[in-house]
Amino acid sequence: QVQLVESGGGLVQPGGSLRLSCAASGINFSIAVMGWYRQSPGNQRDLVARISSGGDSTNYADSVKGRFTISSDNAKNTVYLQMNSLKPEDTGVYYCNSVYLLRPWGQGTQVTVSS
């Protein structure tokens, strides 16, 4: 059974940093492309970063490129999102999931960027 548990969100001032974690059970990290998604108030859930199954390839949405870094620890079945230089428009609920075969969503973790 697949379970996704996101953590690490919080309230941060503009320019600050956060590191999100996603513990995934029931997903084979050796073959899954994993991603972080963001849902801002009133908007759809968008993919902001993804990482290949081997962890050697990453892609980012233009809005976060150069500020966010996705990484994974296959031994721990955990995906991370390091977020630097945060902006108010980064506010939203962040979720992780498999990119090509969506699984039931976790509860997400709230990120609020505000002074």
C-alpha positions as CSV (number, residue, x, y, z in Angstrom):
1,Q,0.0,0.0,0.0
2,V,1.4,3.4,-1.0
3,Q,1.7,6.1,1.6
4,L,3.2,9.5,1.1
5,V,4.0,11.6,4.1
6,E,5.3,15.2,3.6
7,S,6.9,17.3,6.3
8,G,9.1,20.3,6.9
9,G,6.8,23.2,5.9
10,G,6.2,26.3,8.0
11,L,6.1,30.1,8.1
12,V,9.2,31.8,6.7
13,Q,10.0,35.4,5.7
14,P,10.8,36.3,2.1
15,G,14.4,35.3,1.3
16,G,14.3,32.5,3.8
17,S,14.8,28.8,3.3
18,L,13.0,25.5,4.1
19,R,13.7,21.9,3.5
20,L,10.8,19.6,2.8
21,S,10.9,15.8,3.2
22,C,8.6,13.2,1.7
23,A,8.7,9.6,3.1
24,A,7.3,7.3,0.6
25,S,6.3,3.7,1.2
26,G,5.1,1.3,-1.4
27,I,6.9,3.0,-4.2
28,N,10.0,1.5,-5.8
29,F,12.4,4.5,-6.0
30,S,14.7,2.5,-8.3
31,I,12.2,2.9,-11.2
32,A,9.9,5.8,-10.2
33,V,10.4,9.4,-11.3
34,M,9.4,11.4,-8.2
35,G,8.2,15.0,-8.1
36,W,7.2,17.8,-5.8
37,Y,3.9,19.6,-6.5
38,R,2.6,22.9,-5.3
39,Q,-1.0,24.0,-4.9
40,S,-1.4,27.7,-4.2
41,P,-4.8,29.1,-3.0
42,G,-7.3,29.1,-5.9
43,N,-4.9,27.3,-8.3
44,Q,-4.4,23.8,-9.6
45,R,-1.7,21.5,-8.3
46,D,1.4,22.1,-10.4
47,L,4.7,20.1,-10.7
48,V,7.6,22.3,-9.6
49,A,10.5,19.8,-9.5
50,R,11.1,16.2,-10.5
51,I,14.0,13.7,-10.1
52,S,14.8,10.6,-12.2
53,S,14.8,7.2,-10.6
54,G,18.6,7.1,-10.5
55,G,18.7,10.6,-9.0
56,D,21.0,11.8,-11.8
57,S,18.6,14.0,-13.6
58,T,16.4,16.8,-12.3
59,N,14.0,19.3,-13.8
60,Y,12.4,22.4,-12.5
61,A,9.6,24.7,-13.3
62,D,10.8,28.1,-14.4
63,S,9.4,29.8,-11.4
64,V,11.7,27.9,-9.0
65,K,14.7,27.2,-11.2
66,G,17.9,28.3,-9.4
67,R,16.2,28.5,-6.0
68,F,14.9,25.0,-5.4
69,T,16.8,21.7,-5.4
70,I,15.2,18.3,-5.4
71,S,17.1,15.2,-4.2
72,S,16.4,11.7,-3.1
73,D,17.7,9.0,-0.8
74,N,16.7,5.7,-2.3
75,A,17.9,3.7,0.7
76,K,15.4,5.7,2.8
77,N,12.7,6.0,0.1
78,T,12.7,9.8,0.8
79,V,12.6,12.7,-1.5
80,Y,13.7,16.2,-0.4
81,L,13.1,19.7,-1.6
82,Q,15.5,22.4,-0.5
83,M,13.9,25.8,-1.0
84,N,16.1,28.9,-0.9
85,S,15.4,32.6,-1.6
86,L,11.7,32.0,-0.9
87,K,9.1,34.4,-2.3
88,P,5.5,35.1,-1.2
89,E,4.4,33.5,-4.5
90,D,5.9,30.2,-3.2
91,T,3.2,30.0,-0.6
92,G,1.0,26.9,-0.9
93,V,0.7,23.3,0.1
94,Y,3.5,21.1,-1.2
95,Y,3.0,17.4,-2.1
96,C,5.2,14.7,-3.4
97,N,4.1,11.9,-5.8
98,S,5.3,9.7,-8.5
99,V,5.2,11.7,-11.8
100,Y,4.1,9.2,-14.3
101,L,1.9,7.0,-12.1
102,L,0.1,9.2,-9.6
103,R,-0.6,7.5,-6.3
104,P,-3.1,8.6,-3.6
105,W,-2.0,12.0,-2.4
106,G,-0.6,12.6,1.1
107,Q,-1.7,15.4,3.3
108,G,0.9,17.8,2.0
109,T,2.9,20.3,4.0
110,Q,1.9,24.0,4.2
111,V,4.5,26.6,3.2
112,T,3.8,30.2,3.9
113,V,6.2,32.9,2.9
114,S,5.2,36.2,4.5
115,S,6.8,39.1,6.4
